Amino acid sequence: MKGKKLSIISVLAAVLVVVGLLVVLSATAAAAGPEDAQAIVDRARVTFDDFMKDQHYTWLHDNLSKAKGLLIFPQVLKAGFILGGSGGTGVLVLRDEKTCNWSEPAFYTLGSVTFGLQIGGESAEVLMMVMSQKAVDSLLASSFKLGGDASVALGPIGEGAKSNITADFISFAKSKGIYAGLNLEGSVVSVRDSINSYYYGREVRPADIIVKRDVDNSGSRDLLTTLKKLSPECSS
């Protein structure tokens, strides 16, 4: 009897240890510090560079001048691969319609993403074109749902791809370097105020970063340089 009680206690102790570890890991992921923020910015630059040099995304290249901004998520993970479901953290950069200059990055999370069977990996890179003022306005809120508060459509893929798409957001994704038809309908985009504050050293809101543009971090220079170098001039 005593041995049975000890066995139960041992099992409960083991469960508590596992739960404790999961809580610590979850808290660590949520409480991203300055180093995490800079790594996201650096990976966003690489992700944008990859999309712009991939000839399967010629429609993106040809129509980027029409975009008001870009949401870049270097790594969106499948549900079950991370705690709390599928998703990832990335950055938003917005273009000034008069000067075509890109804003400093604002941090956002993309959550509740549906990975289709055609995606052959545990994660995907996602780039979303911000196409309308409604899309910009939705990004100034704390969170919004794609397909509900703002429309989203998959961008055309392949050389010579042509399509007249009308949507607030147009998304592109690839997994393991190949096209991934990631379903973003129903996904939630949320502002990461904590990371934004860490990165700029004070409490800021998205409007301070992408509209007022009264923030600055030298760590974004490489990203902004790459955006300027590889982006065509903006068009109204």
C-alpha positions as CSV (number, residue, x, y, z in Angstrom):
1,M,0.0,0.0,0.0
2,K,2.8,2.3,1.0
3,G,4.6,1.5,-2.3
4,K,1.5,2.3,-4.3
5,K,1.1,5.7,-2.6
6,L,4.8,6.5,-3.3
7,S,4.2,5.5,-6.9
8,I,1.2,7.9,-7.2
9,I,3.2,10.7,-5.5
10,S,6.1,10.1,-7.9
11,V,3.8,10.3,-11.0
12,L,2.1,13.5,-9.6
13,A,5.5,15.1,-9.0
14,A,6.6,14.2,-12.5
15,V,3.5,15.8,-14.0
16,L,4.0,19.0,-11.9
17,V,7.6,19.2,-13.1
18,V,6.5,18.9,-16.8
19,V,3.7,21.5,-16.3
20,G,6.1,23.8,-14.6
21,L,8.6,23.5,-17.5
22,L,5.8,24.2,-20.0
23,V,4.7,27.3,-18.1
24,V,8.3,28.6,-18.0
25,L,8.8,27.9,-21.7
26,S,5.5,29.6,-22.5
27,A,6.4,32.6,-20.4
28,T,9.9,32.8,-21.9
29,A,8.4,32.8,-25.5
30,A,5.8,35.5,-24.6
31,A,8.3,37.8,-22.7
32,A,10.5,38.5,-25.7
33,G,13.4,40.9,-24.9
34,P,15.5,43.2,-27.0
35,E,17.7,40.3,-28.3
36,D,14.6,38.4,-29.5
37,A,13.2,41.5,-31.2
38,Q,16.4,42.2,-33.1
39,A,16.6,38.6,-34.2
40,I,13.0,38.9,-35.6
41,V,14.0,42.0,-37.5
42,D,17.1,40.4,-38.9
43,R,15.2,37.3,-40.0
44,A,12.5,39.4,-41.6
45,R,15.1,41.0,-43.8
46,V,16.3,37.5,-44.9
47,T,12.7,36.4,-45.5
48,F,11.9,39.5,-47.7
49,D,15.1,39.0,-49.6
50,D,14.2,35.4,-50.2
51,F,10.8,36.2,-51.6
52,M,12.1,39.0,-53.8
53,K,14.8,36.8,-55.3
54,D,12.5,33.8,-55.9
55,Q,11.2,33.9,-59.5
56,H,8.1,31.9,-58.5
57,Y,6.8,35.1,-57.0
58,T,6.9,37.4,-60.0
59,W,3.3,38.7,-59.3
60,L,4.5,39.9,-55.9
61,H,7.5,41.6,-57.6
62,D,5.4,43.2,-60.3
63,N,2.7,44.5,-57.9
64,L,4.7,45.4,-54.8
65,S,4.6,49.1,-55.8
66,K,0.9,49.0,-55.1
67,A,1.3,47.8,-51.5
68,K,0.9,50.3,-48.7
69,G,3.0,48.1,-46.5
70,L,4.2,44.6,-45.7
71,L,3.8,42.1,-42.9
72,I,6.7,39.8,-42.7
73,F,6.7,36.7,-40.6
74,P,10.0,34.8,-40.8
75,Q,8.6,31.7,-39.0
76,V,5.0,30.6,-38.5
77,L,4.8,27.3,-36.7
78,K,2.3,24.5,-36.9
79,A,-0.1,23.9,-34.0
80,G,1.3,21.2,-31.8
81,F,4.8,22.3,-32.6
82,I,4.6,25.3,-30.2
83,L,2.5,26.0,-27.1
84,G,-0.8,27.7,-27.6
85,G,-1.4,26.7,-31.2
86,S,0.0,27.8,-34.5
87,G,1.5,31.1,-35.2
88,G,4.6,33.3,-35.2
89,T,5.9,36.8,-34.6
90,G,7.0,39.2,-37.3
91,V,7.1,42.9,-38.3
92,L,5.0,45.4,-40.1
93,V,6.6,48.1,-42.3
94,L,4.6,50.8,-43.9
95,R,5.5,53.1,-46.8
96,D,4.9,56.8,-46.9
97,E,2.8,57.5,-49.9
98,K,4.6,60.7,-50.7
99,T,8.2,59.8,-50.1
100,C,8.0,56.0,-50.5
101,N,10.2,55.7,-47.4
102,W,9.6,52.7,-45.2
103,S,8.7,53.0,-41.6
104,E,10.5,51.5,-38.7
105,P,9.3,47.9,-37.9
106,A,6.3,47.3,-35.6
107,F,5.9,43.9,-34.1
108,Y,2.9,41.7,-34.6
109,T,1.8,38.1,-33.9
110,L,0.0,36.0,-36.5
111,G,-2.1,33.3,-34.7
112,S,-4.6,30.5,-35.4
113,V,-3.1,29.7,-38.7
114,T,-4.4,26.6,-40.7
115,F,-1.6,24.5,-42.2
116,G,-2.9,22.4,-45.2
117,L,-1.7,18.9,-46.0
118,Q,0.3,20.3,-48.9
119,I,2.7,22.0,-46.5
120,G,5.7,19.7,-46.0
121,G,7.2,21.2,-42.9
122,E,6.6,22.3,-39.3
123,S,6.9,26.0,-40.2
124,A,6.4,28.5,-43.1
125,E,7.7,31.9,-44.0
126,V,4.8,34.4,-44.6
127,L,4.8,37.7,-46.4
128,M,1.6,39.7,-46.6
129,M,1.0,42.8,-48.8
130,V,-1.1,45.5,-47.1
131,M,-3.3,46.7,-50.0
132,S,-5.9,49.1,-48.6
133,Q,-6.5,51.9,-46.1
134,K,-8.9,49.5,-44.3
135,A,-6.0,47.1,-43.9
136,V,-3.8,49.9,-42.5
137,D,-6.6,51.0,-40.1
138,S,-7.1,47.4,-38.9
139,L,-3.4,47.2,-38.0
140,L,-3.7,50.2,-35.7
141,A,-6.1,48.2,-33.5
142,S,-4.8,45.8,-30.8
143,S,-5.9,42.8,-32.9
144,F,-8.2,41.8,-35.8
145,K,-9.3,38.7,-37.7
146,L,-8.3,38.1,-41.3
147,G,-11.4,37.2,-43.3
148,G,-13.6,38.9,-40.7
149,D,-12.4,42.4,-40.0
150,A,-10.3,42.6,-43.2
151,S,-10.3,40.4,-46.3
152,V,-7.3,38.2,-47.2
153,A,-6.5,36.4,-50.5
154,L,-3.7,34.1,-51.6
155,G,-1.3,35.7,-54.0
156,P,-0.7,34.2,-57.5
157,I,2.3,32.0,-57.8
158,G,4.4,31.0,-60.8
159,E,6.2,32.7,-63.7
160,G,3.8,34.8,-65.8
161,A,1.1,34.6,-63.1
162,K,-1.6,37.2,-63.7
163,S,-4.6,38.0,-61.6
164,N,-6.7,41.0,-60.6
165,I,-7.0,40.4,-56.9
166,T,-9.0,42.6,-54.7
167,A,-8.4,42.1,-51.0
168,D,-7.2,44.1,-48.0
169,F,-4.3,41.7,-47.6
170,I,-2.6,39.5,-50.1
171,S,-0.5,36.6,-48.7
172,F,2.4,34.5,-49.8
173,A,3.9,31.6,-48.0
174,K,6.5,29.0,-48.5
175,S,7.7,26.0,-46.4
176,K,11.2,24.5,-46.8
177,G,11.8,26.9,-49.7
178,I,8.8,25.9,-51.8
179,Y,5.3,27.3,-52.2
180,A,2.9,26.7,-49.3
181,G,-0.8,27.4,-49.7
182,L,-1.2,28.7,-46.2
183,N,-4.9,29.4,-45.3
184,L,-4.9,32.6,-43.3
185,E,-8.7,33.0,-43.3
186,G,-9.7,33.2,-39.6
187,S,-6.2,33.9,-38.4
188,V,-5.7,36.6,-35.9
189,V,-3.1,39.4,-36.2
190,S,-2.2,41.1,-32.8
191,V,0.1,43.9,-31.8
192,R,3.0,42.9,-29.7
193,D,3.1,46.0,-27.5
194,S,5.7,44.5,-25.1
195,I,8.2,43.8,-27.9
196,N,7.6,47.2,-29.5
197,S,8.3,48.9,-26.1
198,Y,11.5,46.8,-25.6
199,Y,12.8,47.6,-29.1
200,Y,12.3,51.3,-28.9
201,G,13.0,51.8,-25.2
202,R,9.7,53.3,-24.2
203,E,6.0,52.6,-24.4
204,V,4.8,53.0,-27.9
205,R,1.7,52.1,-30.0
206,P,1.6,51.1,-33.6
207,A,0.6,54.6,-34.6
208,D,3.8,56.0,-33.1
209,I,5.9,53.7,-35.3
210,I,4.1,53.5,-38.6
211,V,2.1,56.8,-38.7
212,K,3.9,59.4,-36.6
213,R,7.2,57.8,-37.1
214,D,8.8,59.3,-34.0
215,V,10.8,56.2,-33.1
216,D,14.2,54.9,-34.2
217,N,16.4,51.9,-33.7
218,S,19.7,51.5,-35.6
219,G,19.1,47.7,-35.6
220,S,16.5,48.1,-38.4
221,R,19.0,49.7,-40.8
222,D,19.8,46.5,-42.7
223,L,16.0,45.7,-43.1
224,L,15.2,49.2,-44.3
225,T,18.1,49.2,-46.7
226,T,17.1,45.9,-48.2
227,L,13.5,47.1,-48.5
228,K,14.5,50.2,-50.3
229,K,17.0,48.4,-52.6
230,L,14.6,45.6,-53.7
231,S,11.3,47.5,-53.8
232,P,10.1,49.3,-56.8
233,E,8.9,52.9,-56.4
234,C,5.5,53.1,-54.7
235,S,2.4,54.0,-56.8
236,S,-0.9,55.5,-55.8
